[in-house]
Amino acid sequence: MTQGDRVKLEDSWKAALQSEFEQPYMKELGAFLRREKAAGKIIYPPGPLIFNALNSTPLEQVRVVILGQDPYHGPGQAHGLCFSVQPGVAPPPSLQNIFKELKRDLNLDIPRHGHLQHWADQGVLMLNTSLTVEQGMAGSHAKMGWQRLTDRIIEVVSECRSSVVFMLWGAHAQSKAKLIDPTKHLLLKSVHPSPLSAHRGFIGNGHFSRANQFLQQQGLSPIDWKLPADL
């Protein structure tokens, strides 16, 4: 996968990641994805949305990073923003728990949809650490090279930005803390919002209010976490 390989990337990210896209592992990853599609496998999200997190949130606008692990692997769900689903798709259980914590923390009404583009548009980088997945096969592309790229994305945010809030939910996300400079940024850690763990500390973590308090202390605008009622 190279810059000339039909990858459309927002300019600030293209500049920051140009050398990474020229690495052999990215070319191998692009070849792997083409082989999988040629074999008739269904890959999520659709090709134009693979880099939606970067295209929605330019590097110079990043104020919060939410790390997910894998795109949703059901039909019509994934659109390149972690935890978010496309309009008309019911919010999955982890996202329902995120909404429960928003209700508890900020008293925001639980929305009828799970489309989180409103957050991305405000500077919330909603990054999965693997950017593609095969239909019905969770984690199927986790070892294909994506994590090397997304680790570099996390490093770039840490190096190039200041006063960013990193929300690290669950052991996988927390393992990325070593890529982040804690003297420049706020790291918020808790268990994952999955139904398996949410009630062991995700519900009650206060991350959304803590993020806004930190941003305001740095003289930055808070995030409007309230999603539009209708799309």
Backbone torsions as a table, in degrees:
resi	resn	phi	psi	omega
1	MET	NA	120.0	-178.6
2	THR	-127.0	171.1	178.8
3	GLN	-61.4	-27.5	178.1
4	GLY	-87.8	8.9	-172.5
5	ASP	-102.7	44.0	176.6
6	ARG	65.8	18.6	175.3
7	VAL	-88.1	116.8	176.6
8	LYS	-101.0	118.1	-173.8
9	LEU	-131.2	138.1	176.8
10	GLU	-55.6	144.3	-166.6
11	ASP	-58.3	-42.8	-176.7
12	SER	-67.1	-36.9	176.4
13	TRP	-71.9	-37.0	178.6
14	LYS	-59.8	-42.8	179.0
15	ALA	-65.8	-41.6	-176.4
16	ALA	-72.1	-28.0	-172.0
17	LEU	-113.0	5.5	-176.1
18	GLN	-51.0	-48.9	-176.6
19	SER	-67.3	-29.8	-179.9
20	GLU	-68.4	-39.6	180.0
21	PHE	-67.3	-18.4	179.5
22	GLU	-89.0	-3.0	-179.6
23	GLN	-73.0	149.2	180.0
24	PRO	-55.5	-36.9	-176.4
25	TYR	-64.0	-31.7	178.4
26	MET	-72.8	-35.1	175.4
27	LYS	-66.1	-39.2	177.5
28	GLU	-65.3	-38.1	179.0
29	LEU	-64.7	-43.2	177.4
30	GLY	-61.6	-41.5	178.4
31	ALA	-64.8	-39.7	177.8
32	PHE	-60.2	-47.0	-179.0
33	LEU	-63.6	-38.9	178.3
34	ARG	-65.3	-39.6	178.1
35	ARG	-64.3	-42.9	-179.2
36	GLU	-62.1	-43.7	179.6
37	LYS	-67.6	-38.7	178.3
38	ALA	-64.2	-28.7	178.8
39	ALA	-81.4	0.6	176.7
40	GLY	90.1	7.8	179.9
41	LYS	-77.9	144.4	178.8
42	ILE	-93.5	124.6	-175.9
43	ILE	-113.9	136.4	176.0
44	TYR	-117.7	149.1	-8.4
45	PRO	-74.5	174.7	176.3
46	PRO	-56.2	149.3	-174.7
47	GLY	-45.3	-48.7	-178.2
48	PRO	-64.3	-14.9	-176.8
49	LEU	-104.8	1.9	-177.5
50	ILE	-57.6	-40.2	-178.2
51	PHE	-103.5	27.4	-177.2
52	ASN	-59.7	-35.9	-179.9
53	ALA	-60.2	-43.6	-179.8
54	LEU	-72.8	-41.2	-178.5
55	ASN	-69.4	-27.0	179.4
56	SER	-81.5	-25.3	-173.1
57	THR	-133.2	89.4	178.8
58	PRO	-55.7	151.0	-175.8
59	LEU	-53.8	-43.2	-175.5
60	GLU	-72.5	-8.3	179.3
61	GLN	-103.5	-3.2	-174.6
62	VAL	-67.3	123.9	176.4
63	ARG	-121.0	-26.0	178.5
64	VAL	-137.6	143.3	172.4
65	VAL	-121.3	124.5	170.3
66	ILE	-110.4	125.6	-177.6
67	LEU	-103.5	123.7	168.8
68	GLY	-105.5	-178.6	-176.2
69	GLN	-107.6	-51.2	-169.0
70	ASP	-141.0	142.8	172.2
71	PRO	-61.8	153.9	171.3
72	TYR	-59.2	144.3	-174.4
73	HIS	-113.4	16.8	174.6
74	GLY	-99.0	157.8	-178.0
75	PRO	-56.8	131.5	171.6
76	GLY	75.8	3.7	-175.8
77	GLN	-87.1	-62.0	-169.5
78	ALA	-70.2	138.8	172.9
79	HIS	-141.9	26.3	170.5
80	GLY	91.7	1.8	174.4
81	LEU	-115.7	127.5	-176.7
82	CYS	-60.8	141.5	178.7
83	PHE	69.8	-15.0	-175.5
84	SER	-88.1	149.1	173.5
85	VAL	-122.9	162.4	-178.5
86	GLN	-72.0	156.7	178.6
87	PRO	-54.8	140.2	179.2
88	GLY	89.4	-5.8	179.4
89	VAL	-102.1	131.7	-179.0
90	ALA	-63.8	138.6	178.3
91	PRO	-60.0	126.0	176.3
92	PRO	-66.0	168.9	-173.5
93	PRO	-57.1	-41.8	-179.7
94	SER	-62.7	-40.8	179.6
95	LEU	-68.8	-35.7	175.2
96	GLN	-59.4	-38.4	178.4
97	ASN	-71.4	-33.0	173.2
98	ILE	-61.1	-43.2	178.5
99	PHE	-65.5	-36.3	177.8
100	LYS	-62.9	-39.9	179.2
101	GLU	-70.4	-36.5	174.4
102	LEU	-60.9	-39.9	178.1
103	LYS	-64.6	-45.5	-178.8
104	ARG	-67.8	-42.3	-172.3
105	ASP	-79.1	-45.1	-172.7
106	LEU	-120.5	3.8	180.0
107	ASN	56.7	41.0	177.2
108	LEU	-92.3	134.1	177.7
109	ASP	-58.5	140.4	178.4
110	ILE	-70.3	122.7	-175.6
111	PRO	-72.5	162.8	-179.8
112	ARG	-87.0	-3.6	-178.7
113	HIS	-135.8	170.1	-178.1
114	GLY	-121.7	29.3	-177.5
115	HIS	-91.3	112.0	-169.4
116	LEU	-100.4	19.2	-178.8
117	GLN	-56.1	-33.4	-179.9
118	HIS	-57.6	-34.9	177.5
119	TRP	-71.6	-46.6	-178.5
120	ALA	-59.5	-37.6	-178.7
121	ASP	-67.0	-17.2	-179.1
122	GLN	-98.5	2.3	-180.0
123	GLY	107.1	16.5	174.9
124	VAL	-95.6	107.2	178.8
125	LEU	-78.6	112.8	-172.6
126	MET	-105.5	84.1	-165.1
127	LEU	-106.5	121.1	165.2
128	ASN	-81.8	147.7	-179.9
129	THR	-80.8	-17.7	163.8
130	SER	-116.0	135.6	-172.4
131	LEU	-99.4	-5.9	175.5
132	THR	-139.9	163.8	178.5
133	VAL	-157.0	151.0	174.2
134	GLU	-83.0	142.8	180.0
135	GLN	-50.9	128.3	175.4
136	GLY	73.9	6.5	-173.9
137	MET	-127.2	80.9	-178.9
138	ALA	-56.6	135.4	176.8
139	GLY	74.8	9.2	-172.3
140	SER	-67.6	-22.4	179.6
141	HIS	-112.5	15.0	-173.1
142	ALA	-66.0	-24.3	-176.8
143	LYS	-111.9	21.6	-175.8
144	MET	-95.5	-0.3	177.9
145	GLY	121.0	-15.3	-177.9
146	TRP	-58.8	-38.6	-173.7
147	GLN	-67.9	-26.5	174.1
148	ARG	-65.4	-41.8	178.2
149	LEU	-67.2	-46.7	-175.3
150	THR	-71.8	-28.2	170.6
151	ASP	-60.8	-41.4	179.1
152	ARG	-65.9	-37.2	177.0
153	ILE	-60.7	-44.4	178.1
154	ILE	-61.3	-43.3	178.1
155	GLU	-61.9	-41.6	-179.7
156	VAL	-61.8	-43.6	177.7
157	VAL	-61.6	-44.6	-179.8
158	SER	-61.9	-40.7	-176.7
159	GLU	-75.9	-40.9	-168.1
160	CYS	-94.2	-19.2	-177.8
161	ARG	-113.3	166.7	173.2
162	SER	-131.8	155.2	175.2
163	SER	57.3	44.8	175.9
164	VAL	-97.0	141.7	175.0
165	VAL	-94.2	122.0	175.8
166	PHE	-104.8	119.0	176.9
167	MET	-98.2	110.8	-174.9
168	LEU	-111.3	101.6	-173.8
169	TRP	-108.0	113.3	179.1
170	GLY	93.7	164.0	-173.5
171	ALA	-62.1	-38.3	-177.9
172	HIS	-63.0	-48.5	179.4
173	ALA	-65.0	-39.9	-178.3
174	GLN	-65.8	-24.9	177.9
175	SER	-66.2	-15.2	178.9
176	LYS	-86.5	-3.5	-177.6
177	ALA	-58.7	-30.2	-178.2
178	LYS	-65.2	-15.2	179.8
179	LEU	-88.0	-5.0	-170.1
180	ILE	-115.3	137.3	178.0
181	ASP	-82.4	107.6	-176.2
182	PRO	-72.9	-10.3	177.4
183	THR	-81.1	-15.9	-179.2
184	LYS	-106.3	-22.1	-167.9
185	HIS	-132.3	163.3	175.8
186	LEU	-100.7	123.4	177.3
187	LEU	-105.3	118.1	177.2
188	LEU	-108.7	122.9	-174.8
189	LYS	-122.4	140.1	171.9
190	SER	-158.6	177.2	172.0
191	VAL	-65.8	168.8	-177.9
192	HIS	-75.2	151.1	177.7
193	PRO	-74.8	4.3	176.2
194	SER	-54.3	147.5	176.3
195	PRO	-56.0	-23.3	-179.9
196	LEU	-71.2	-22.9	-172.7
197	SER	-134.0	-12.9	-169.8
198	ALA	-55.3	-36.2	-175.9
199	HIS	-87.6	9.7	172.9
200	ARG	-104.6	21.1	174.7
201	GLY	140.0	-12.2	174.9
202	PHE	-73.4	-50.7	174.7
203	ILE	-68.0	114.7	-176.4
204	GLY	109.5	-1.5	-176.8
205	ASN	-74.5	-19.0	176.6
206	GLY	65.9	21.5	-173.1
207	HIS	-64.2	-33.5	-175.2
208	PHE	-70.9	-43.1	177.3
209	SER	-71.5	-36.4	178.8
210	ARG	-65.5	-38.1	177.3
211	ALA	-61.8	-47.3	-178.4
212	ASN	-67.0	-37.2	177.2
213	GLN	-61.3	-43.9	178.8
214	PHE	-62.9	-47.6	-179.4
215	LEU	-58.7	-43.4	-179.4
216	GLN	-67.4	-34.9	176.1
217	GLN	-64.3	-26.5	178.3
218	GLN	-89.4	5.0	-179.0
219	GLY	78.8	20.3	-178.1
220	LEU	-107.5	157.4	179.3
221	SER	-72.2	142.2	175.4
222	PRO	-72.4	163.9	174.7
223	ILE	-83.5	135.1	170.5
224	ASP	-85.2	98.0	-175.7
225	TRP	-78.1	-8.6	-178.3
226	LYS	-75.7	120.8	-179.2
227	LEU	-81.3	150.4	174.0
228	PRO	-55.2	142.2	-177.3
229	ALA	-64.7	-38.3	-178.6
230	ASP	-133.6	153.2	180.0
231	LEU	-106.9	NA	NA
